[in-house]
Amino acid sequence: CQGNTQTTQTTTMDREETYRRLLRFGVPRDVVRARMVADSVAPDILSDILRADAPTERRESAKTRGRRLEGEGGTDKRAPQIHLLRLVQAHDWDAARSWVGQHPLDAMYVDVRSGWTPLHNICTIGSAPLEVLVDVLRARPRVAAMKDNRGDTPLHQQCRNSQRSVDKILALLRYGEIAEERESSATSAAALASIRNRSGQNALHAACENFACLPVLQALVAADPTALHETDWYGNNPLDLAWKVYTSTIPGALKVAEILSSKWNRVVEEERLEHFAKFWEWIRFLALEAYHHAQSDSGEAPKRDSRLLAHALLTEWYGSGRAPLQRIASPLAVALALDPTLASVPDHRGNYPLHILVGQDWHGREVRSSEASDMALLLRLFPDAALKWNANLRAPLHLAIEGGLPWAGGLELVLNSAPYLLGVQ
């Protein structure tokens, strides 16, 4: 009997130590309390454990989350608490603003299950006032760069929720700059915009994938132009992603197919293109900005010219040699359907769109059907392009042969358009 009593006491002590360990590991007190109640722990023991380990829990949860920081303009000794997060989740905006003003460190609280801070939550709620977001950022600017369990920053979340306004995006980027000024370990606006989540996506990817308004794209590109060329883990740059997302919707696919149809009447249909027109603004912006940025990096820095849209689309869509798959057609085909004269515009080096397309490095890869179709389309719209020499005294046929363009993949087509060039150096 005495042995049984000792065993029972040992088991009880082990269980009590388990509860204390859970608290030290940062498990929320409510969760531990619920488990003790389910295990029929005596109320007095339950209270003793929670009371005795409360300071330890606060220290350890702060340590495990890495959020125990000195406040700006003072020192806050306590660890971040959940109260602000609960006010945000309840949409109690006035109370949330008041609370974060009195307890700024609570802006750094992290939900264990999701990794969300109060700012992550705010950025997912469309009705959240701008003032609440700004108050939280003022309390702790560095929270703008904190990642959740999927690697998303609040900026990623806000980009998915900014179809009408850019104000919150600008606030997040602005406080990224303020954080950099205040704290050497904080993140600048450019670095904030370039942070990748666990899918390899930066904020611009998130904006393009969720149809954010054009001013959002403009603000993100202004903060970090290099984001235009970054690819996620699936090989998509922002332009690829915007095109794929739109054409994967039924209205988008139907509209693109309609524009490419020979029955499309531009005069009649322009009145019905409002939704597509907004999307096409994104494509034009992303392509032209990426093209201008790439040219600037090469030291040429030509002026932005919307007439070079075909060059821009070719450079960004096919320039890397990866020729992404698409469900309907390439964006170049749509651009030429909307404005066929783009095929007859040379750039500052005398290259026409045909020069850009056939002048890629074709060695070791197959020509995709979309590339062959675009070659044929360019030659049909402006056959004289096959006879044009660029500033380096190269015609499309020279470039195609030098690049290793396969015969059946387009070389035959280019040669038949300018056969006499075979004997010309």
Long-range contacts (C-beta under 8 A, 24 or more apart in sequence): 15-39, 15-41, 16-41, 16-45, 16-49, 19-49, 20-49, 20-52, 20-53, 20-56, 23-49, 23-50, 23-53, 23-56, 23-57, 23-60, 24-53, 24-56, 24-57, 24-60, 25-60, 25-64, 26-57, 26-60, 26-61, 26-64, 26-65, 26-112, 27-112, 28-82, 28-112, 29-54, 29-57, 65-108, 65-110, 67-105, 67-108, 67-109, 67-110, 69-105, 69-108, 69-140, 71-104, 71-105, 72-104, 72-182, 76-103, 76-104, 76-105, 78-105, 79-105, 80-105, 80-106, 80-107, 80-108, 80-109, 80-110, 81-106, 81-109, 82-106, 82-109, 82-111, 84-109, 84-118, 84-136, 85-109, 85-111, 85-116, 85-117, 85-118, 85-121, 88-118, 88-121, 88-122, 88-125, 88-128, 88-132, 89-121, 91-125, 91-127, 91-128, 93-128, 93-129, 93-131, 93-132, 96-132, 96-135, 97-131, 97-132, 97-135, 100-135, 100-136, 100-139, 101-135, 101-139, 104-138, 104-139, 104-140, 105-139, 105-140, 106-139, 107-136, 107-139, 107-140, 107-143, 108-140, 108-143, 108-146, 110-146, 113-149, 114-148, 114-149, 115-147, 115-148, 115-149, 115-150, 116-148, 117-143, 117-146, 117-148, 117-154, 119-143, 119-144, 119-146, 119-154, 120-146, 120-148, 120-152, 120-154, 120-157, 122-154, 123-154, 123-155, 123-157, 123-158, 123-161, 123-168, 123-172, 124-157, 124-160, 124-161, 125-161, 126-161, 130-167, 130-168, 130-171, 133-168, 133-171, 133-172, 134-171, 134-175, 137-171, 137-172, 137-175, 137-178, 138-175, 141-175, 141-176, 141-178, 141-179, 141-182, 141-183, 141-186, 142-179, 142-183, 142-185, 142-186, 142-187, 144-172, 144-175, 144-176, 144-179, 144-187, 144-192, 145-176, 145-179, 145-186, 145-187, 145-191, 145-192, 145-195, 147-195, 147-197, 150-197, 150-198, 150-199, 151-196, 151-197, 151-198, 151-199, 152-197, 152-206, 153-192, 153-195, 153-197, 153-203, 155-192, 155-193, 155-195, 155-203, 156-195, 156-197, 156-201, 156-203, 156-206, 159-203, 159-204, 159-206, 159-207, 159-210, 159-212, 159-216, 159-220, 160-206, 160-207, 160-209, 160-210, 160-212, 161-210, 162-207, 162-212, 162-213, 162-216, 163-210, 163-211, 163-212, 163-213, 164-213, 165-213, 165-215, 166-213, 166-215, 166-216, 166-218, 166-219, 169-216, 169-219, 169-220, 170-219, 173-219, 173-220, 173-223, 189-223, 189-224, 190-223, 190-224, 191-224, 192-223, 193-220, 193-223, 193-224, 193-227, 194-224, 194-226, 194-227, 194-230, 196-230, 196-232, 199-232, 199-233, 199-234, 200-231, 200-232, 200-233, 200-234, 201-232, 202-227, 202-230, 203-227, 204-228, 204-230, 204-238, 205-230, 205-232, 205-236, 205-238, 205-241, 207-238, 208-238, 208-239, 208-241, 208-242, 208-245, 208-282, 208-286, 209-241, 209-242, 209-245, 211-245, 211-246, 211-279, 214-278, 214-281, 214-282, 214-285, 217-282, 217-285, 217-286, 218-285, 221-285, 221-289, 225-289, 225-293, 226-293, 228-286, 228-289, 228-290, 228-293, 229-290, 229-293, 229-294, 235-322, 235-324, 236-324, 237-290, 237-316, 238-286, 239-283, 239-286, 239-287, 239-290, 239-316, 239-317, 239-331, 240-317, 240-324, 242-279, 242-282, 242-283, 242-286, 243-283, 243-326, 243-331, 244-324, 244-326, 244-327, 246-279, 247-326, 247-327, 247-328, 248-327, 251-275, 252-276, 252-279, 253-327, 253-328, 256-328, 256-329, 256-334, 257-328, 259-334, 259-337, 259-338, 260-328, 260-329, 260-333, 260-334, 260-337, 264-337, 266-338, 280-334, 280-338, 283-313, 283-331, 284-309, 286-316, 287-312, 287-313, 287-316, 287-331, 288-312, 290-315, 290-316, 291-315, 291-316, 300-348, 302-347, 302-348, 307-342, 307-345, 308-345, 308-347, 309-335, 309-339, 309-342, 310-335, 310-336, 310-342, 310-343, 310-345, 310-353, 310-356, 311-345, 311-347, 311-351, 311-353, 311-356, 314-353, 314-356, 314-357, 314-374, 315-356, 318-357, 318-360, 318-371, 319-356, 319-360, 321-360, 321-361, 321-365, 323-368, 323-370, 323-371, 326-370, 329-370, 329-373, 330-370, 330-373, 330-374, 332-374, 332-377, 333-373, 333-374, 333-377, 336-377, 336-378, 336-381, 340-381, 343-377, 343-378, 343-381, 343-382, 343-385, 344-381, 344-382, 344-384, 344-385, 346-388, 346-390, 349-390, 349-391, 349-392, 350-388, 350-389, 350-390, 350-391, 351-390, 351-391, 352-378, 352-382, 352-385, 352-388, 352-396, 353-378, 353-385, 354-378, 354-379, 354-382, 354-385, 354-386, 354-388, 354-396, 354-414, 355-385, 355-388, 355-390, 355-394, 355-396, 355-399, 358-396, 358-399, 358-400, 358-403, 358-405, 358-410, 358-414, 359-394, 359-396, 359-399, 359-400, 359-402, 359-403, 360-403, 361-403, 361-404, 362-403, 362-404, 362-405, 362-406, 362-409, 363-403, 363-404, 366-406, 366-409, 367-405, 367-406, 367-408, 367-409, 367-410, 371-409, 371-410, 372-409, 372-410, 372-413, 375-410, 375-413, 375-414, 376-413, 379-413, 379-414, 379-417, 383-417, 386-414, 386-417, 386-418, 387-417, 387-418, 387-421, 395-421, 397-421, 397-422
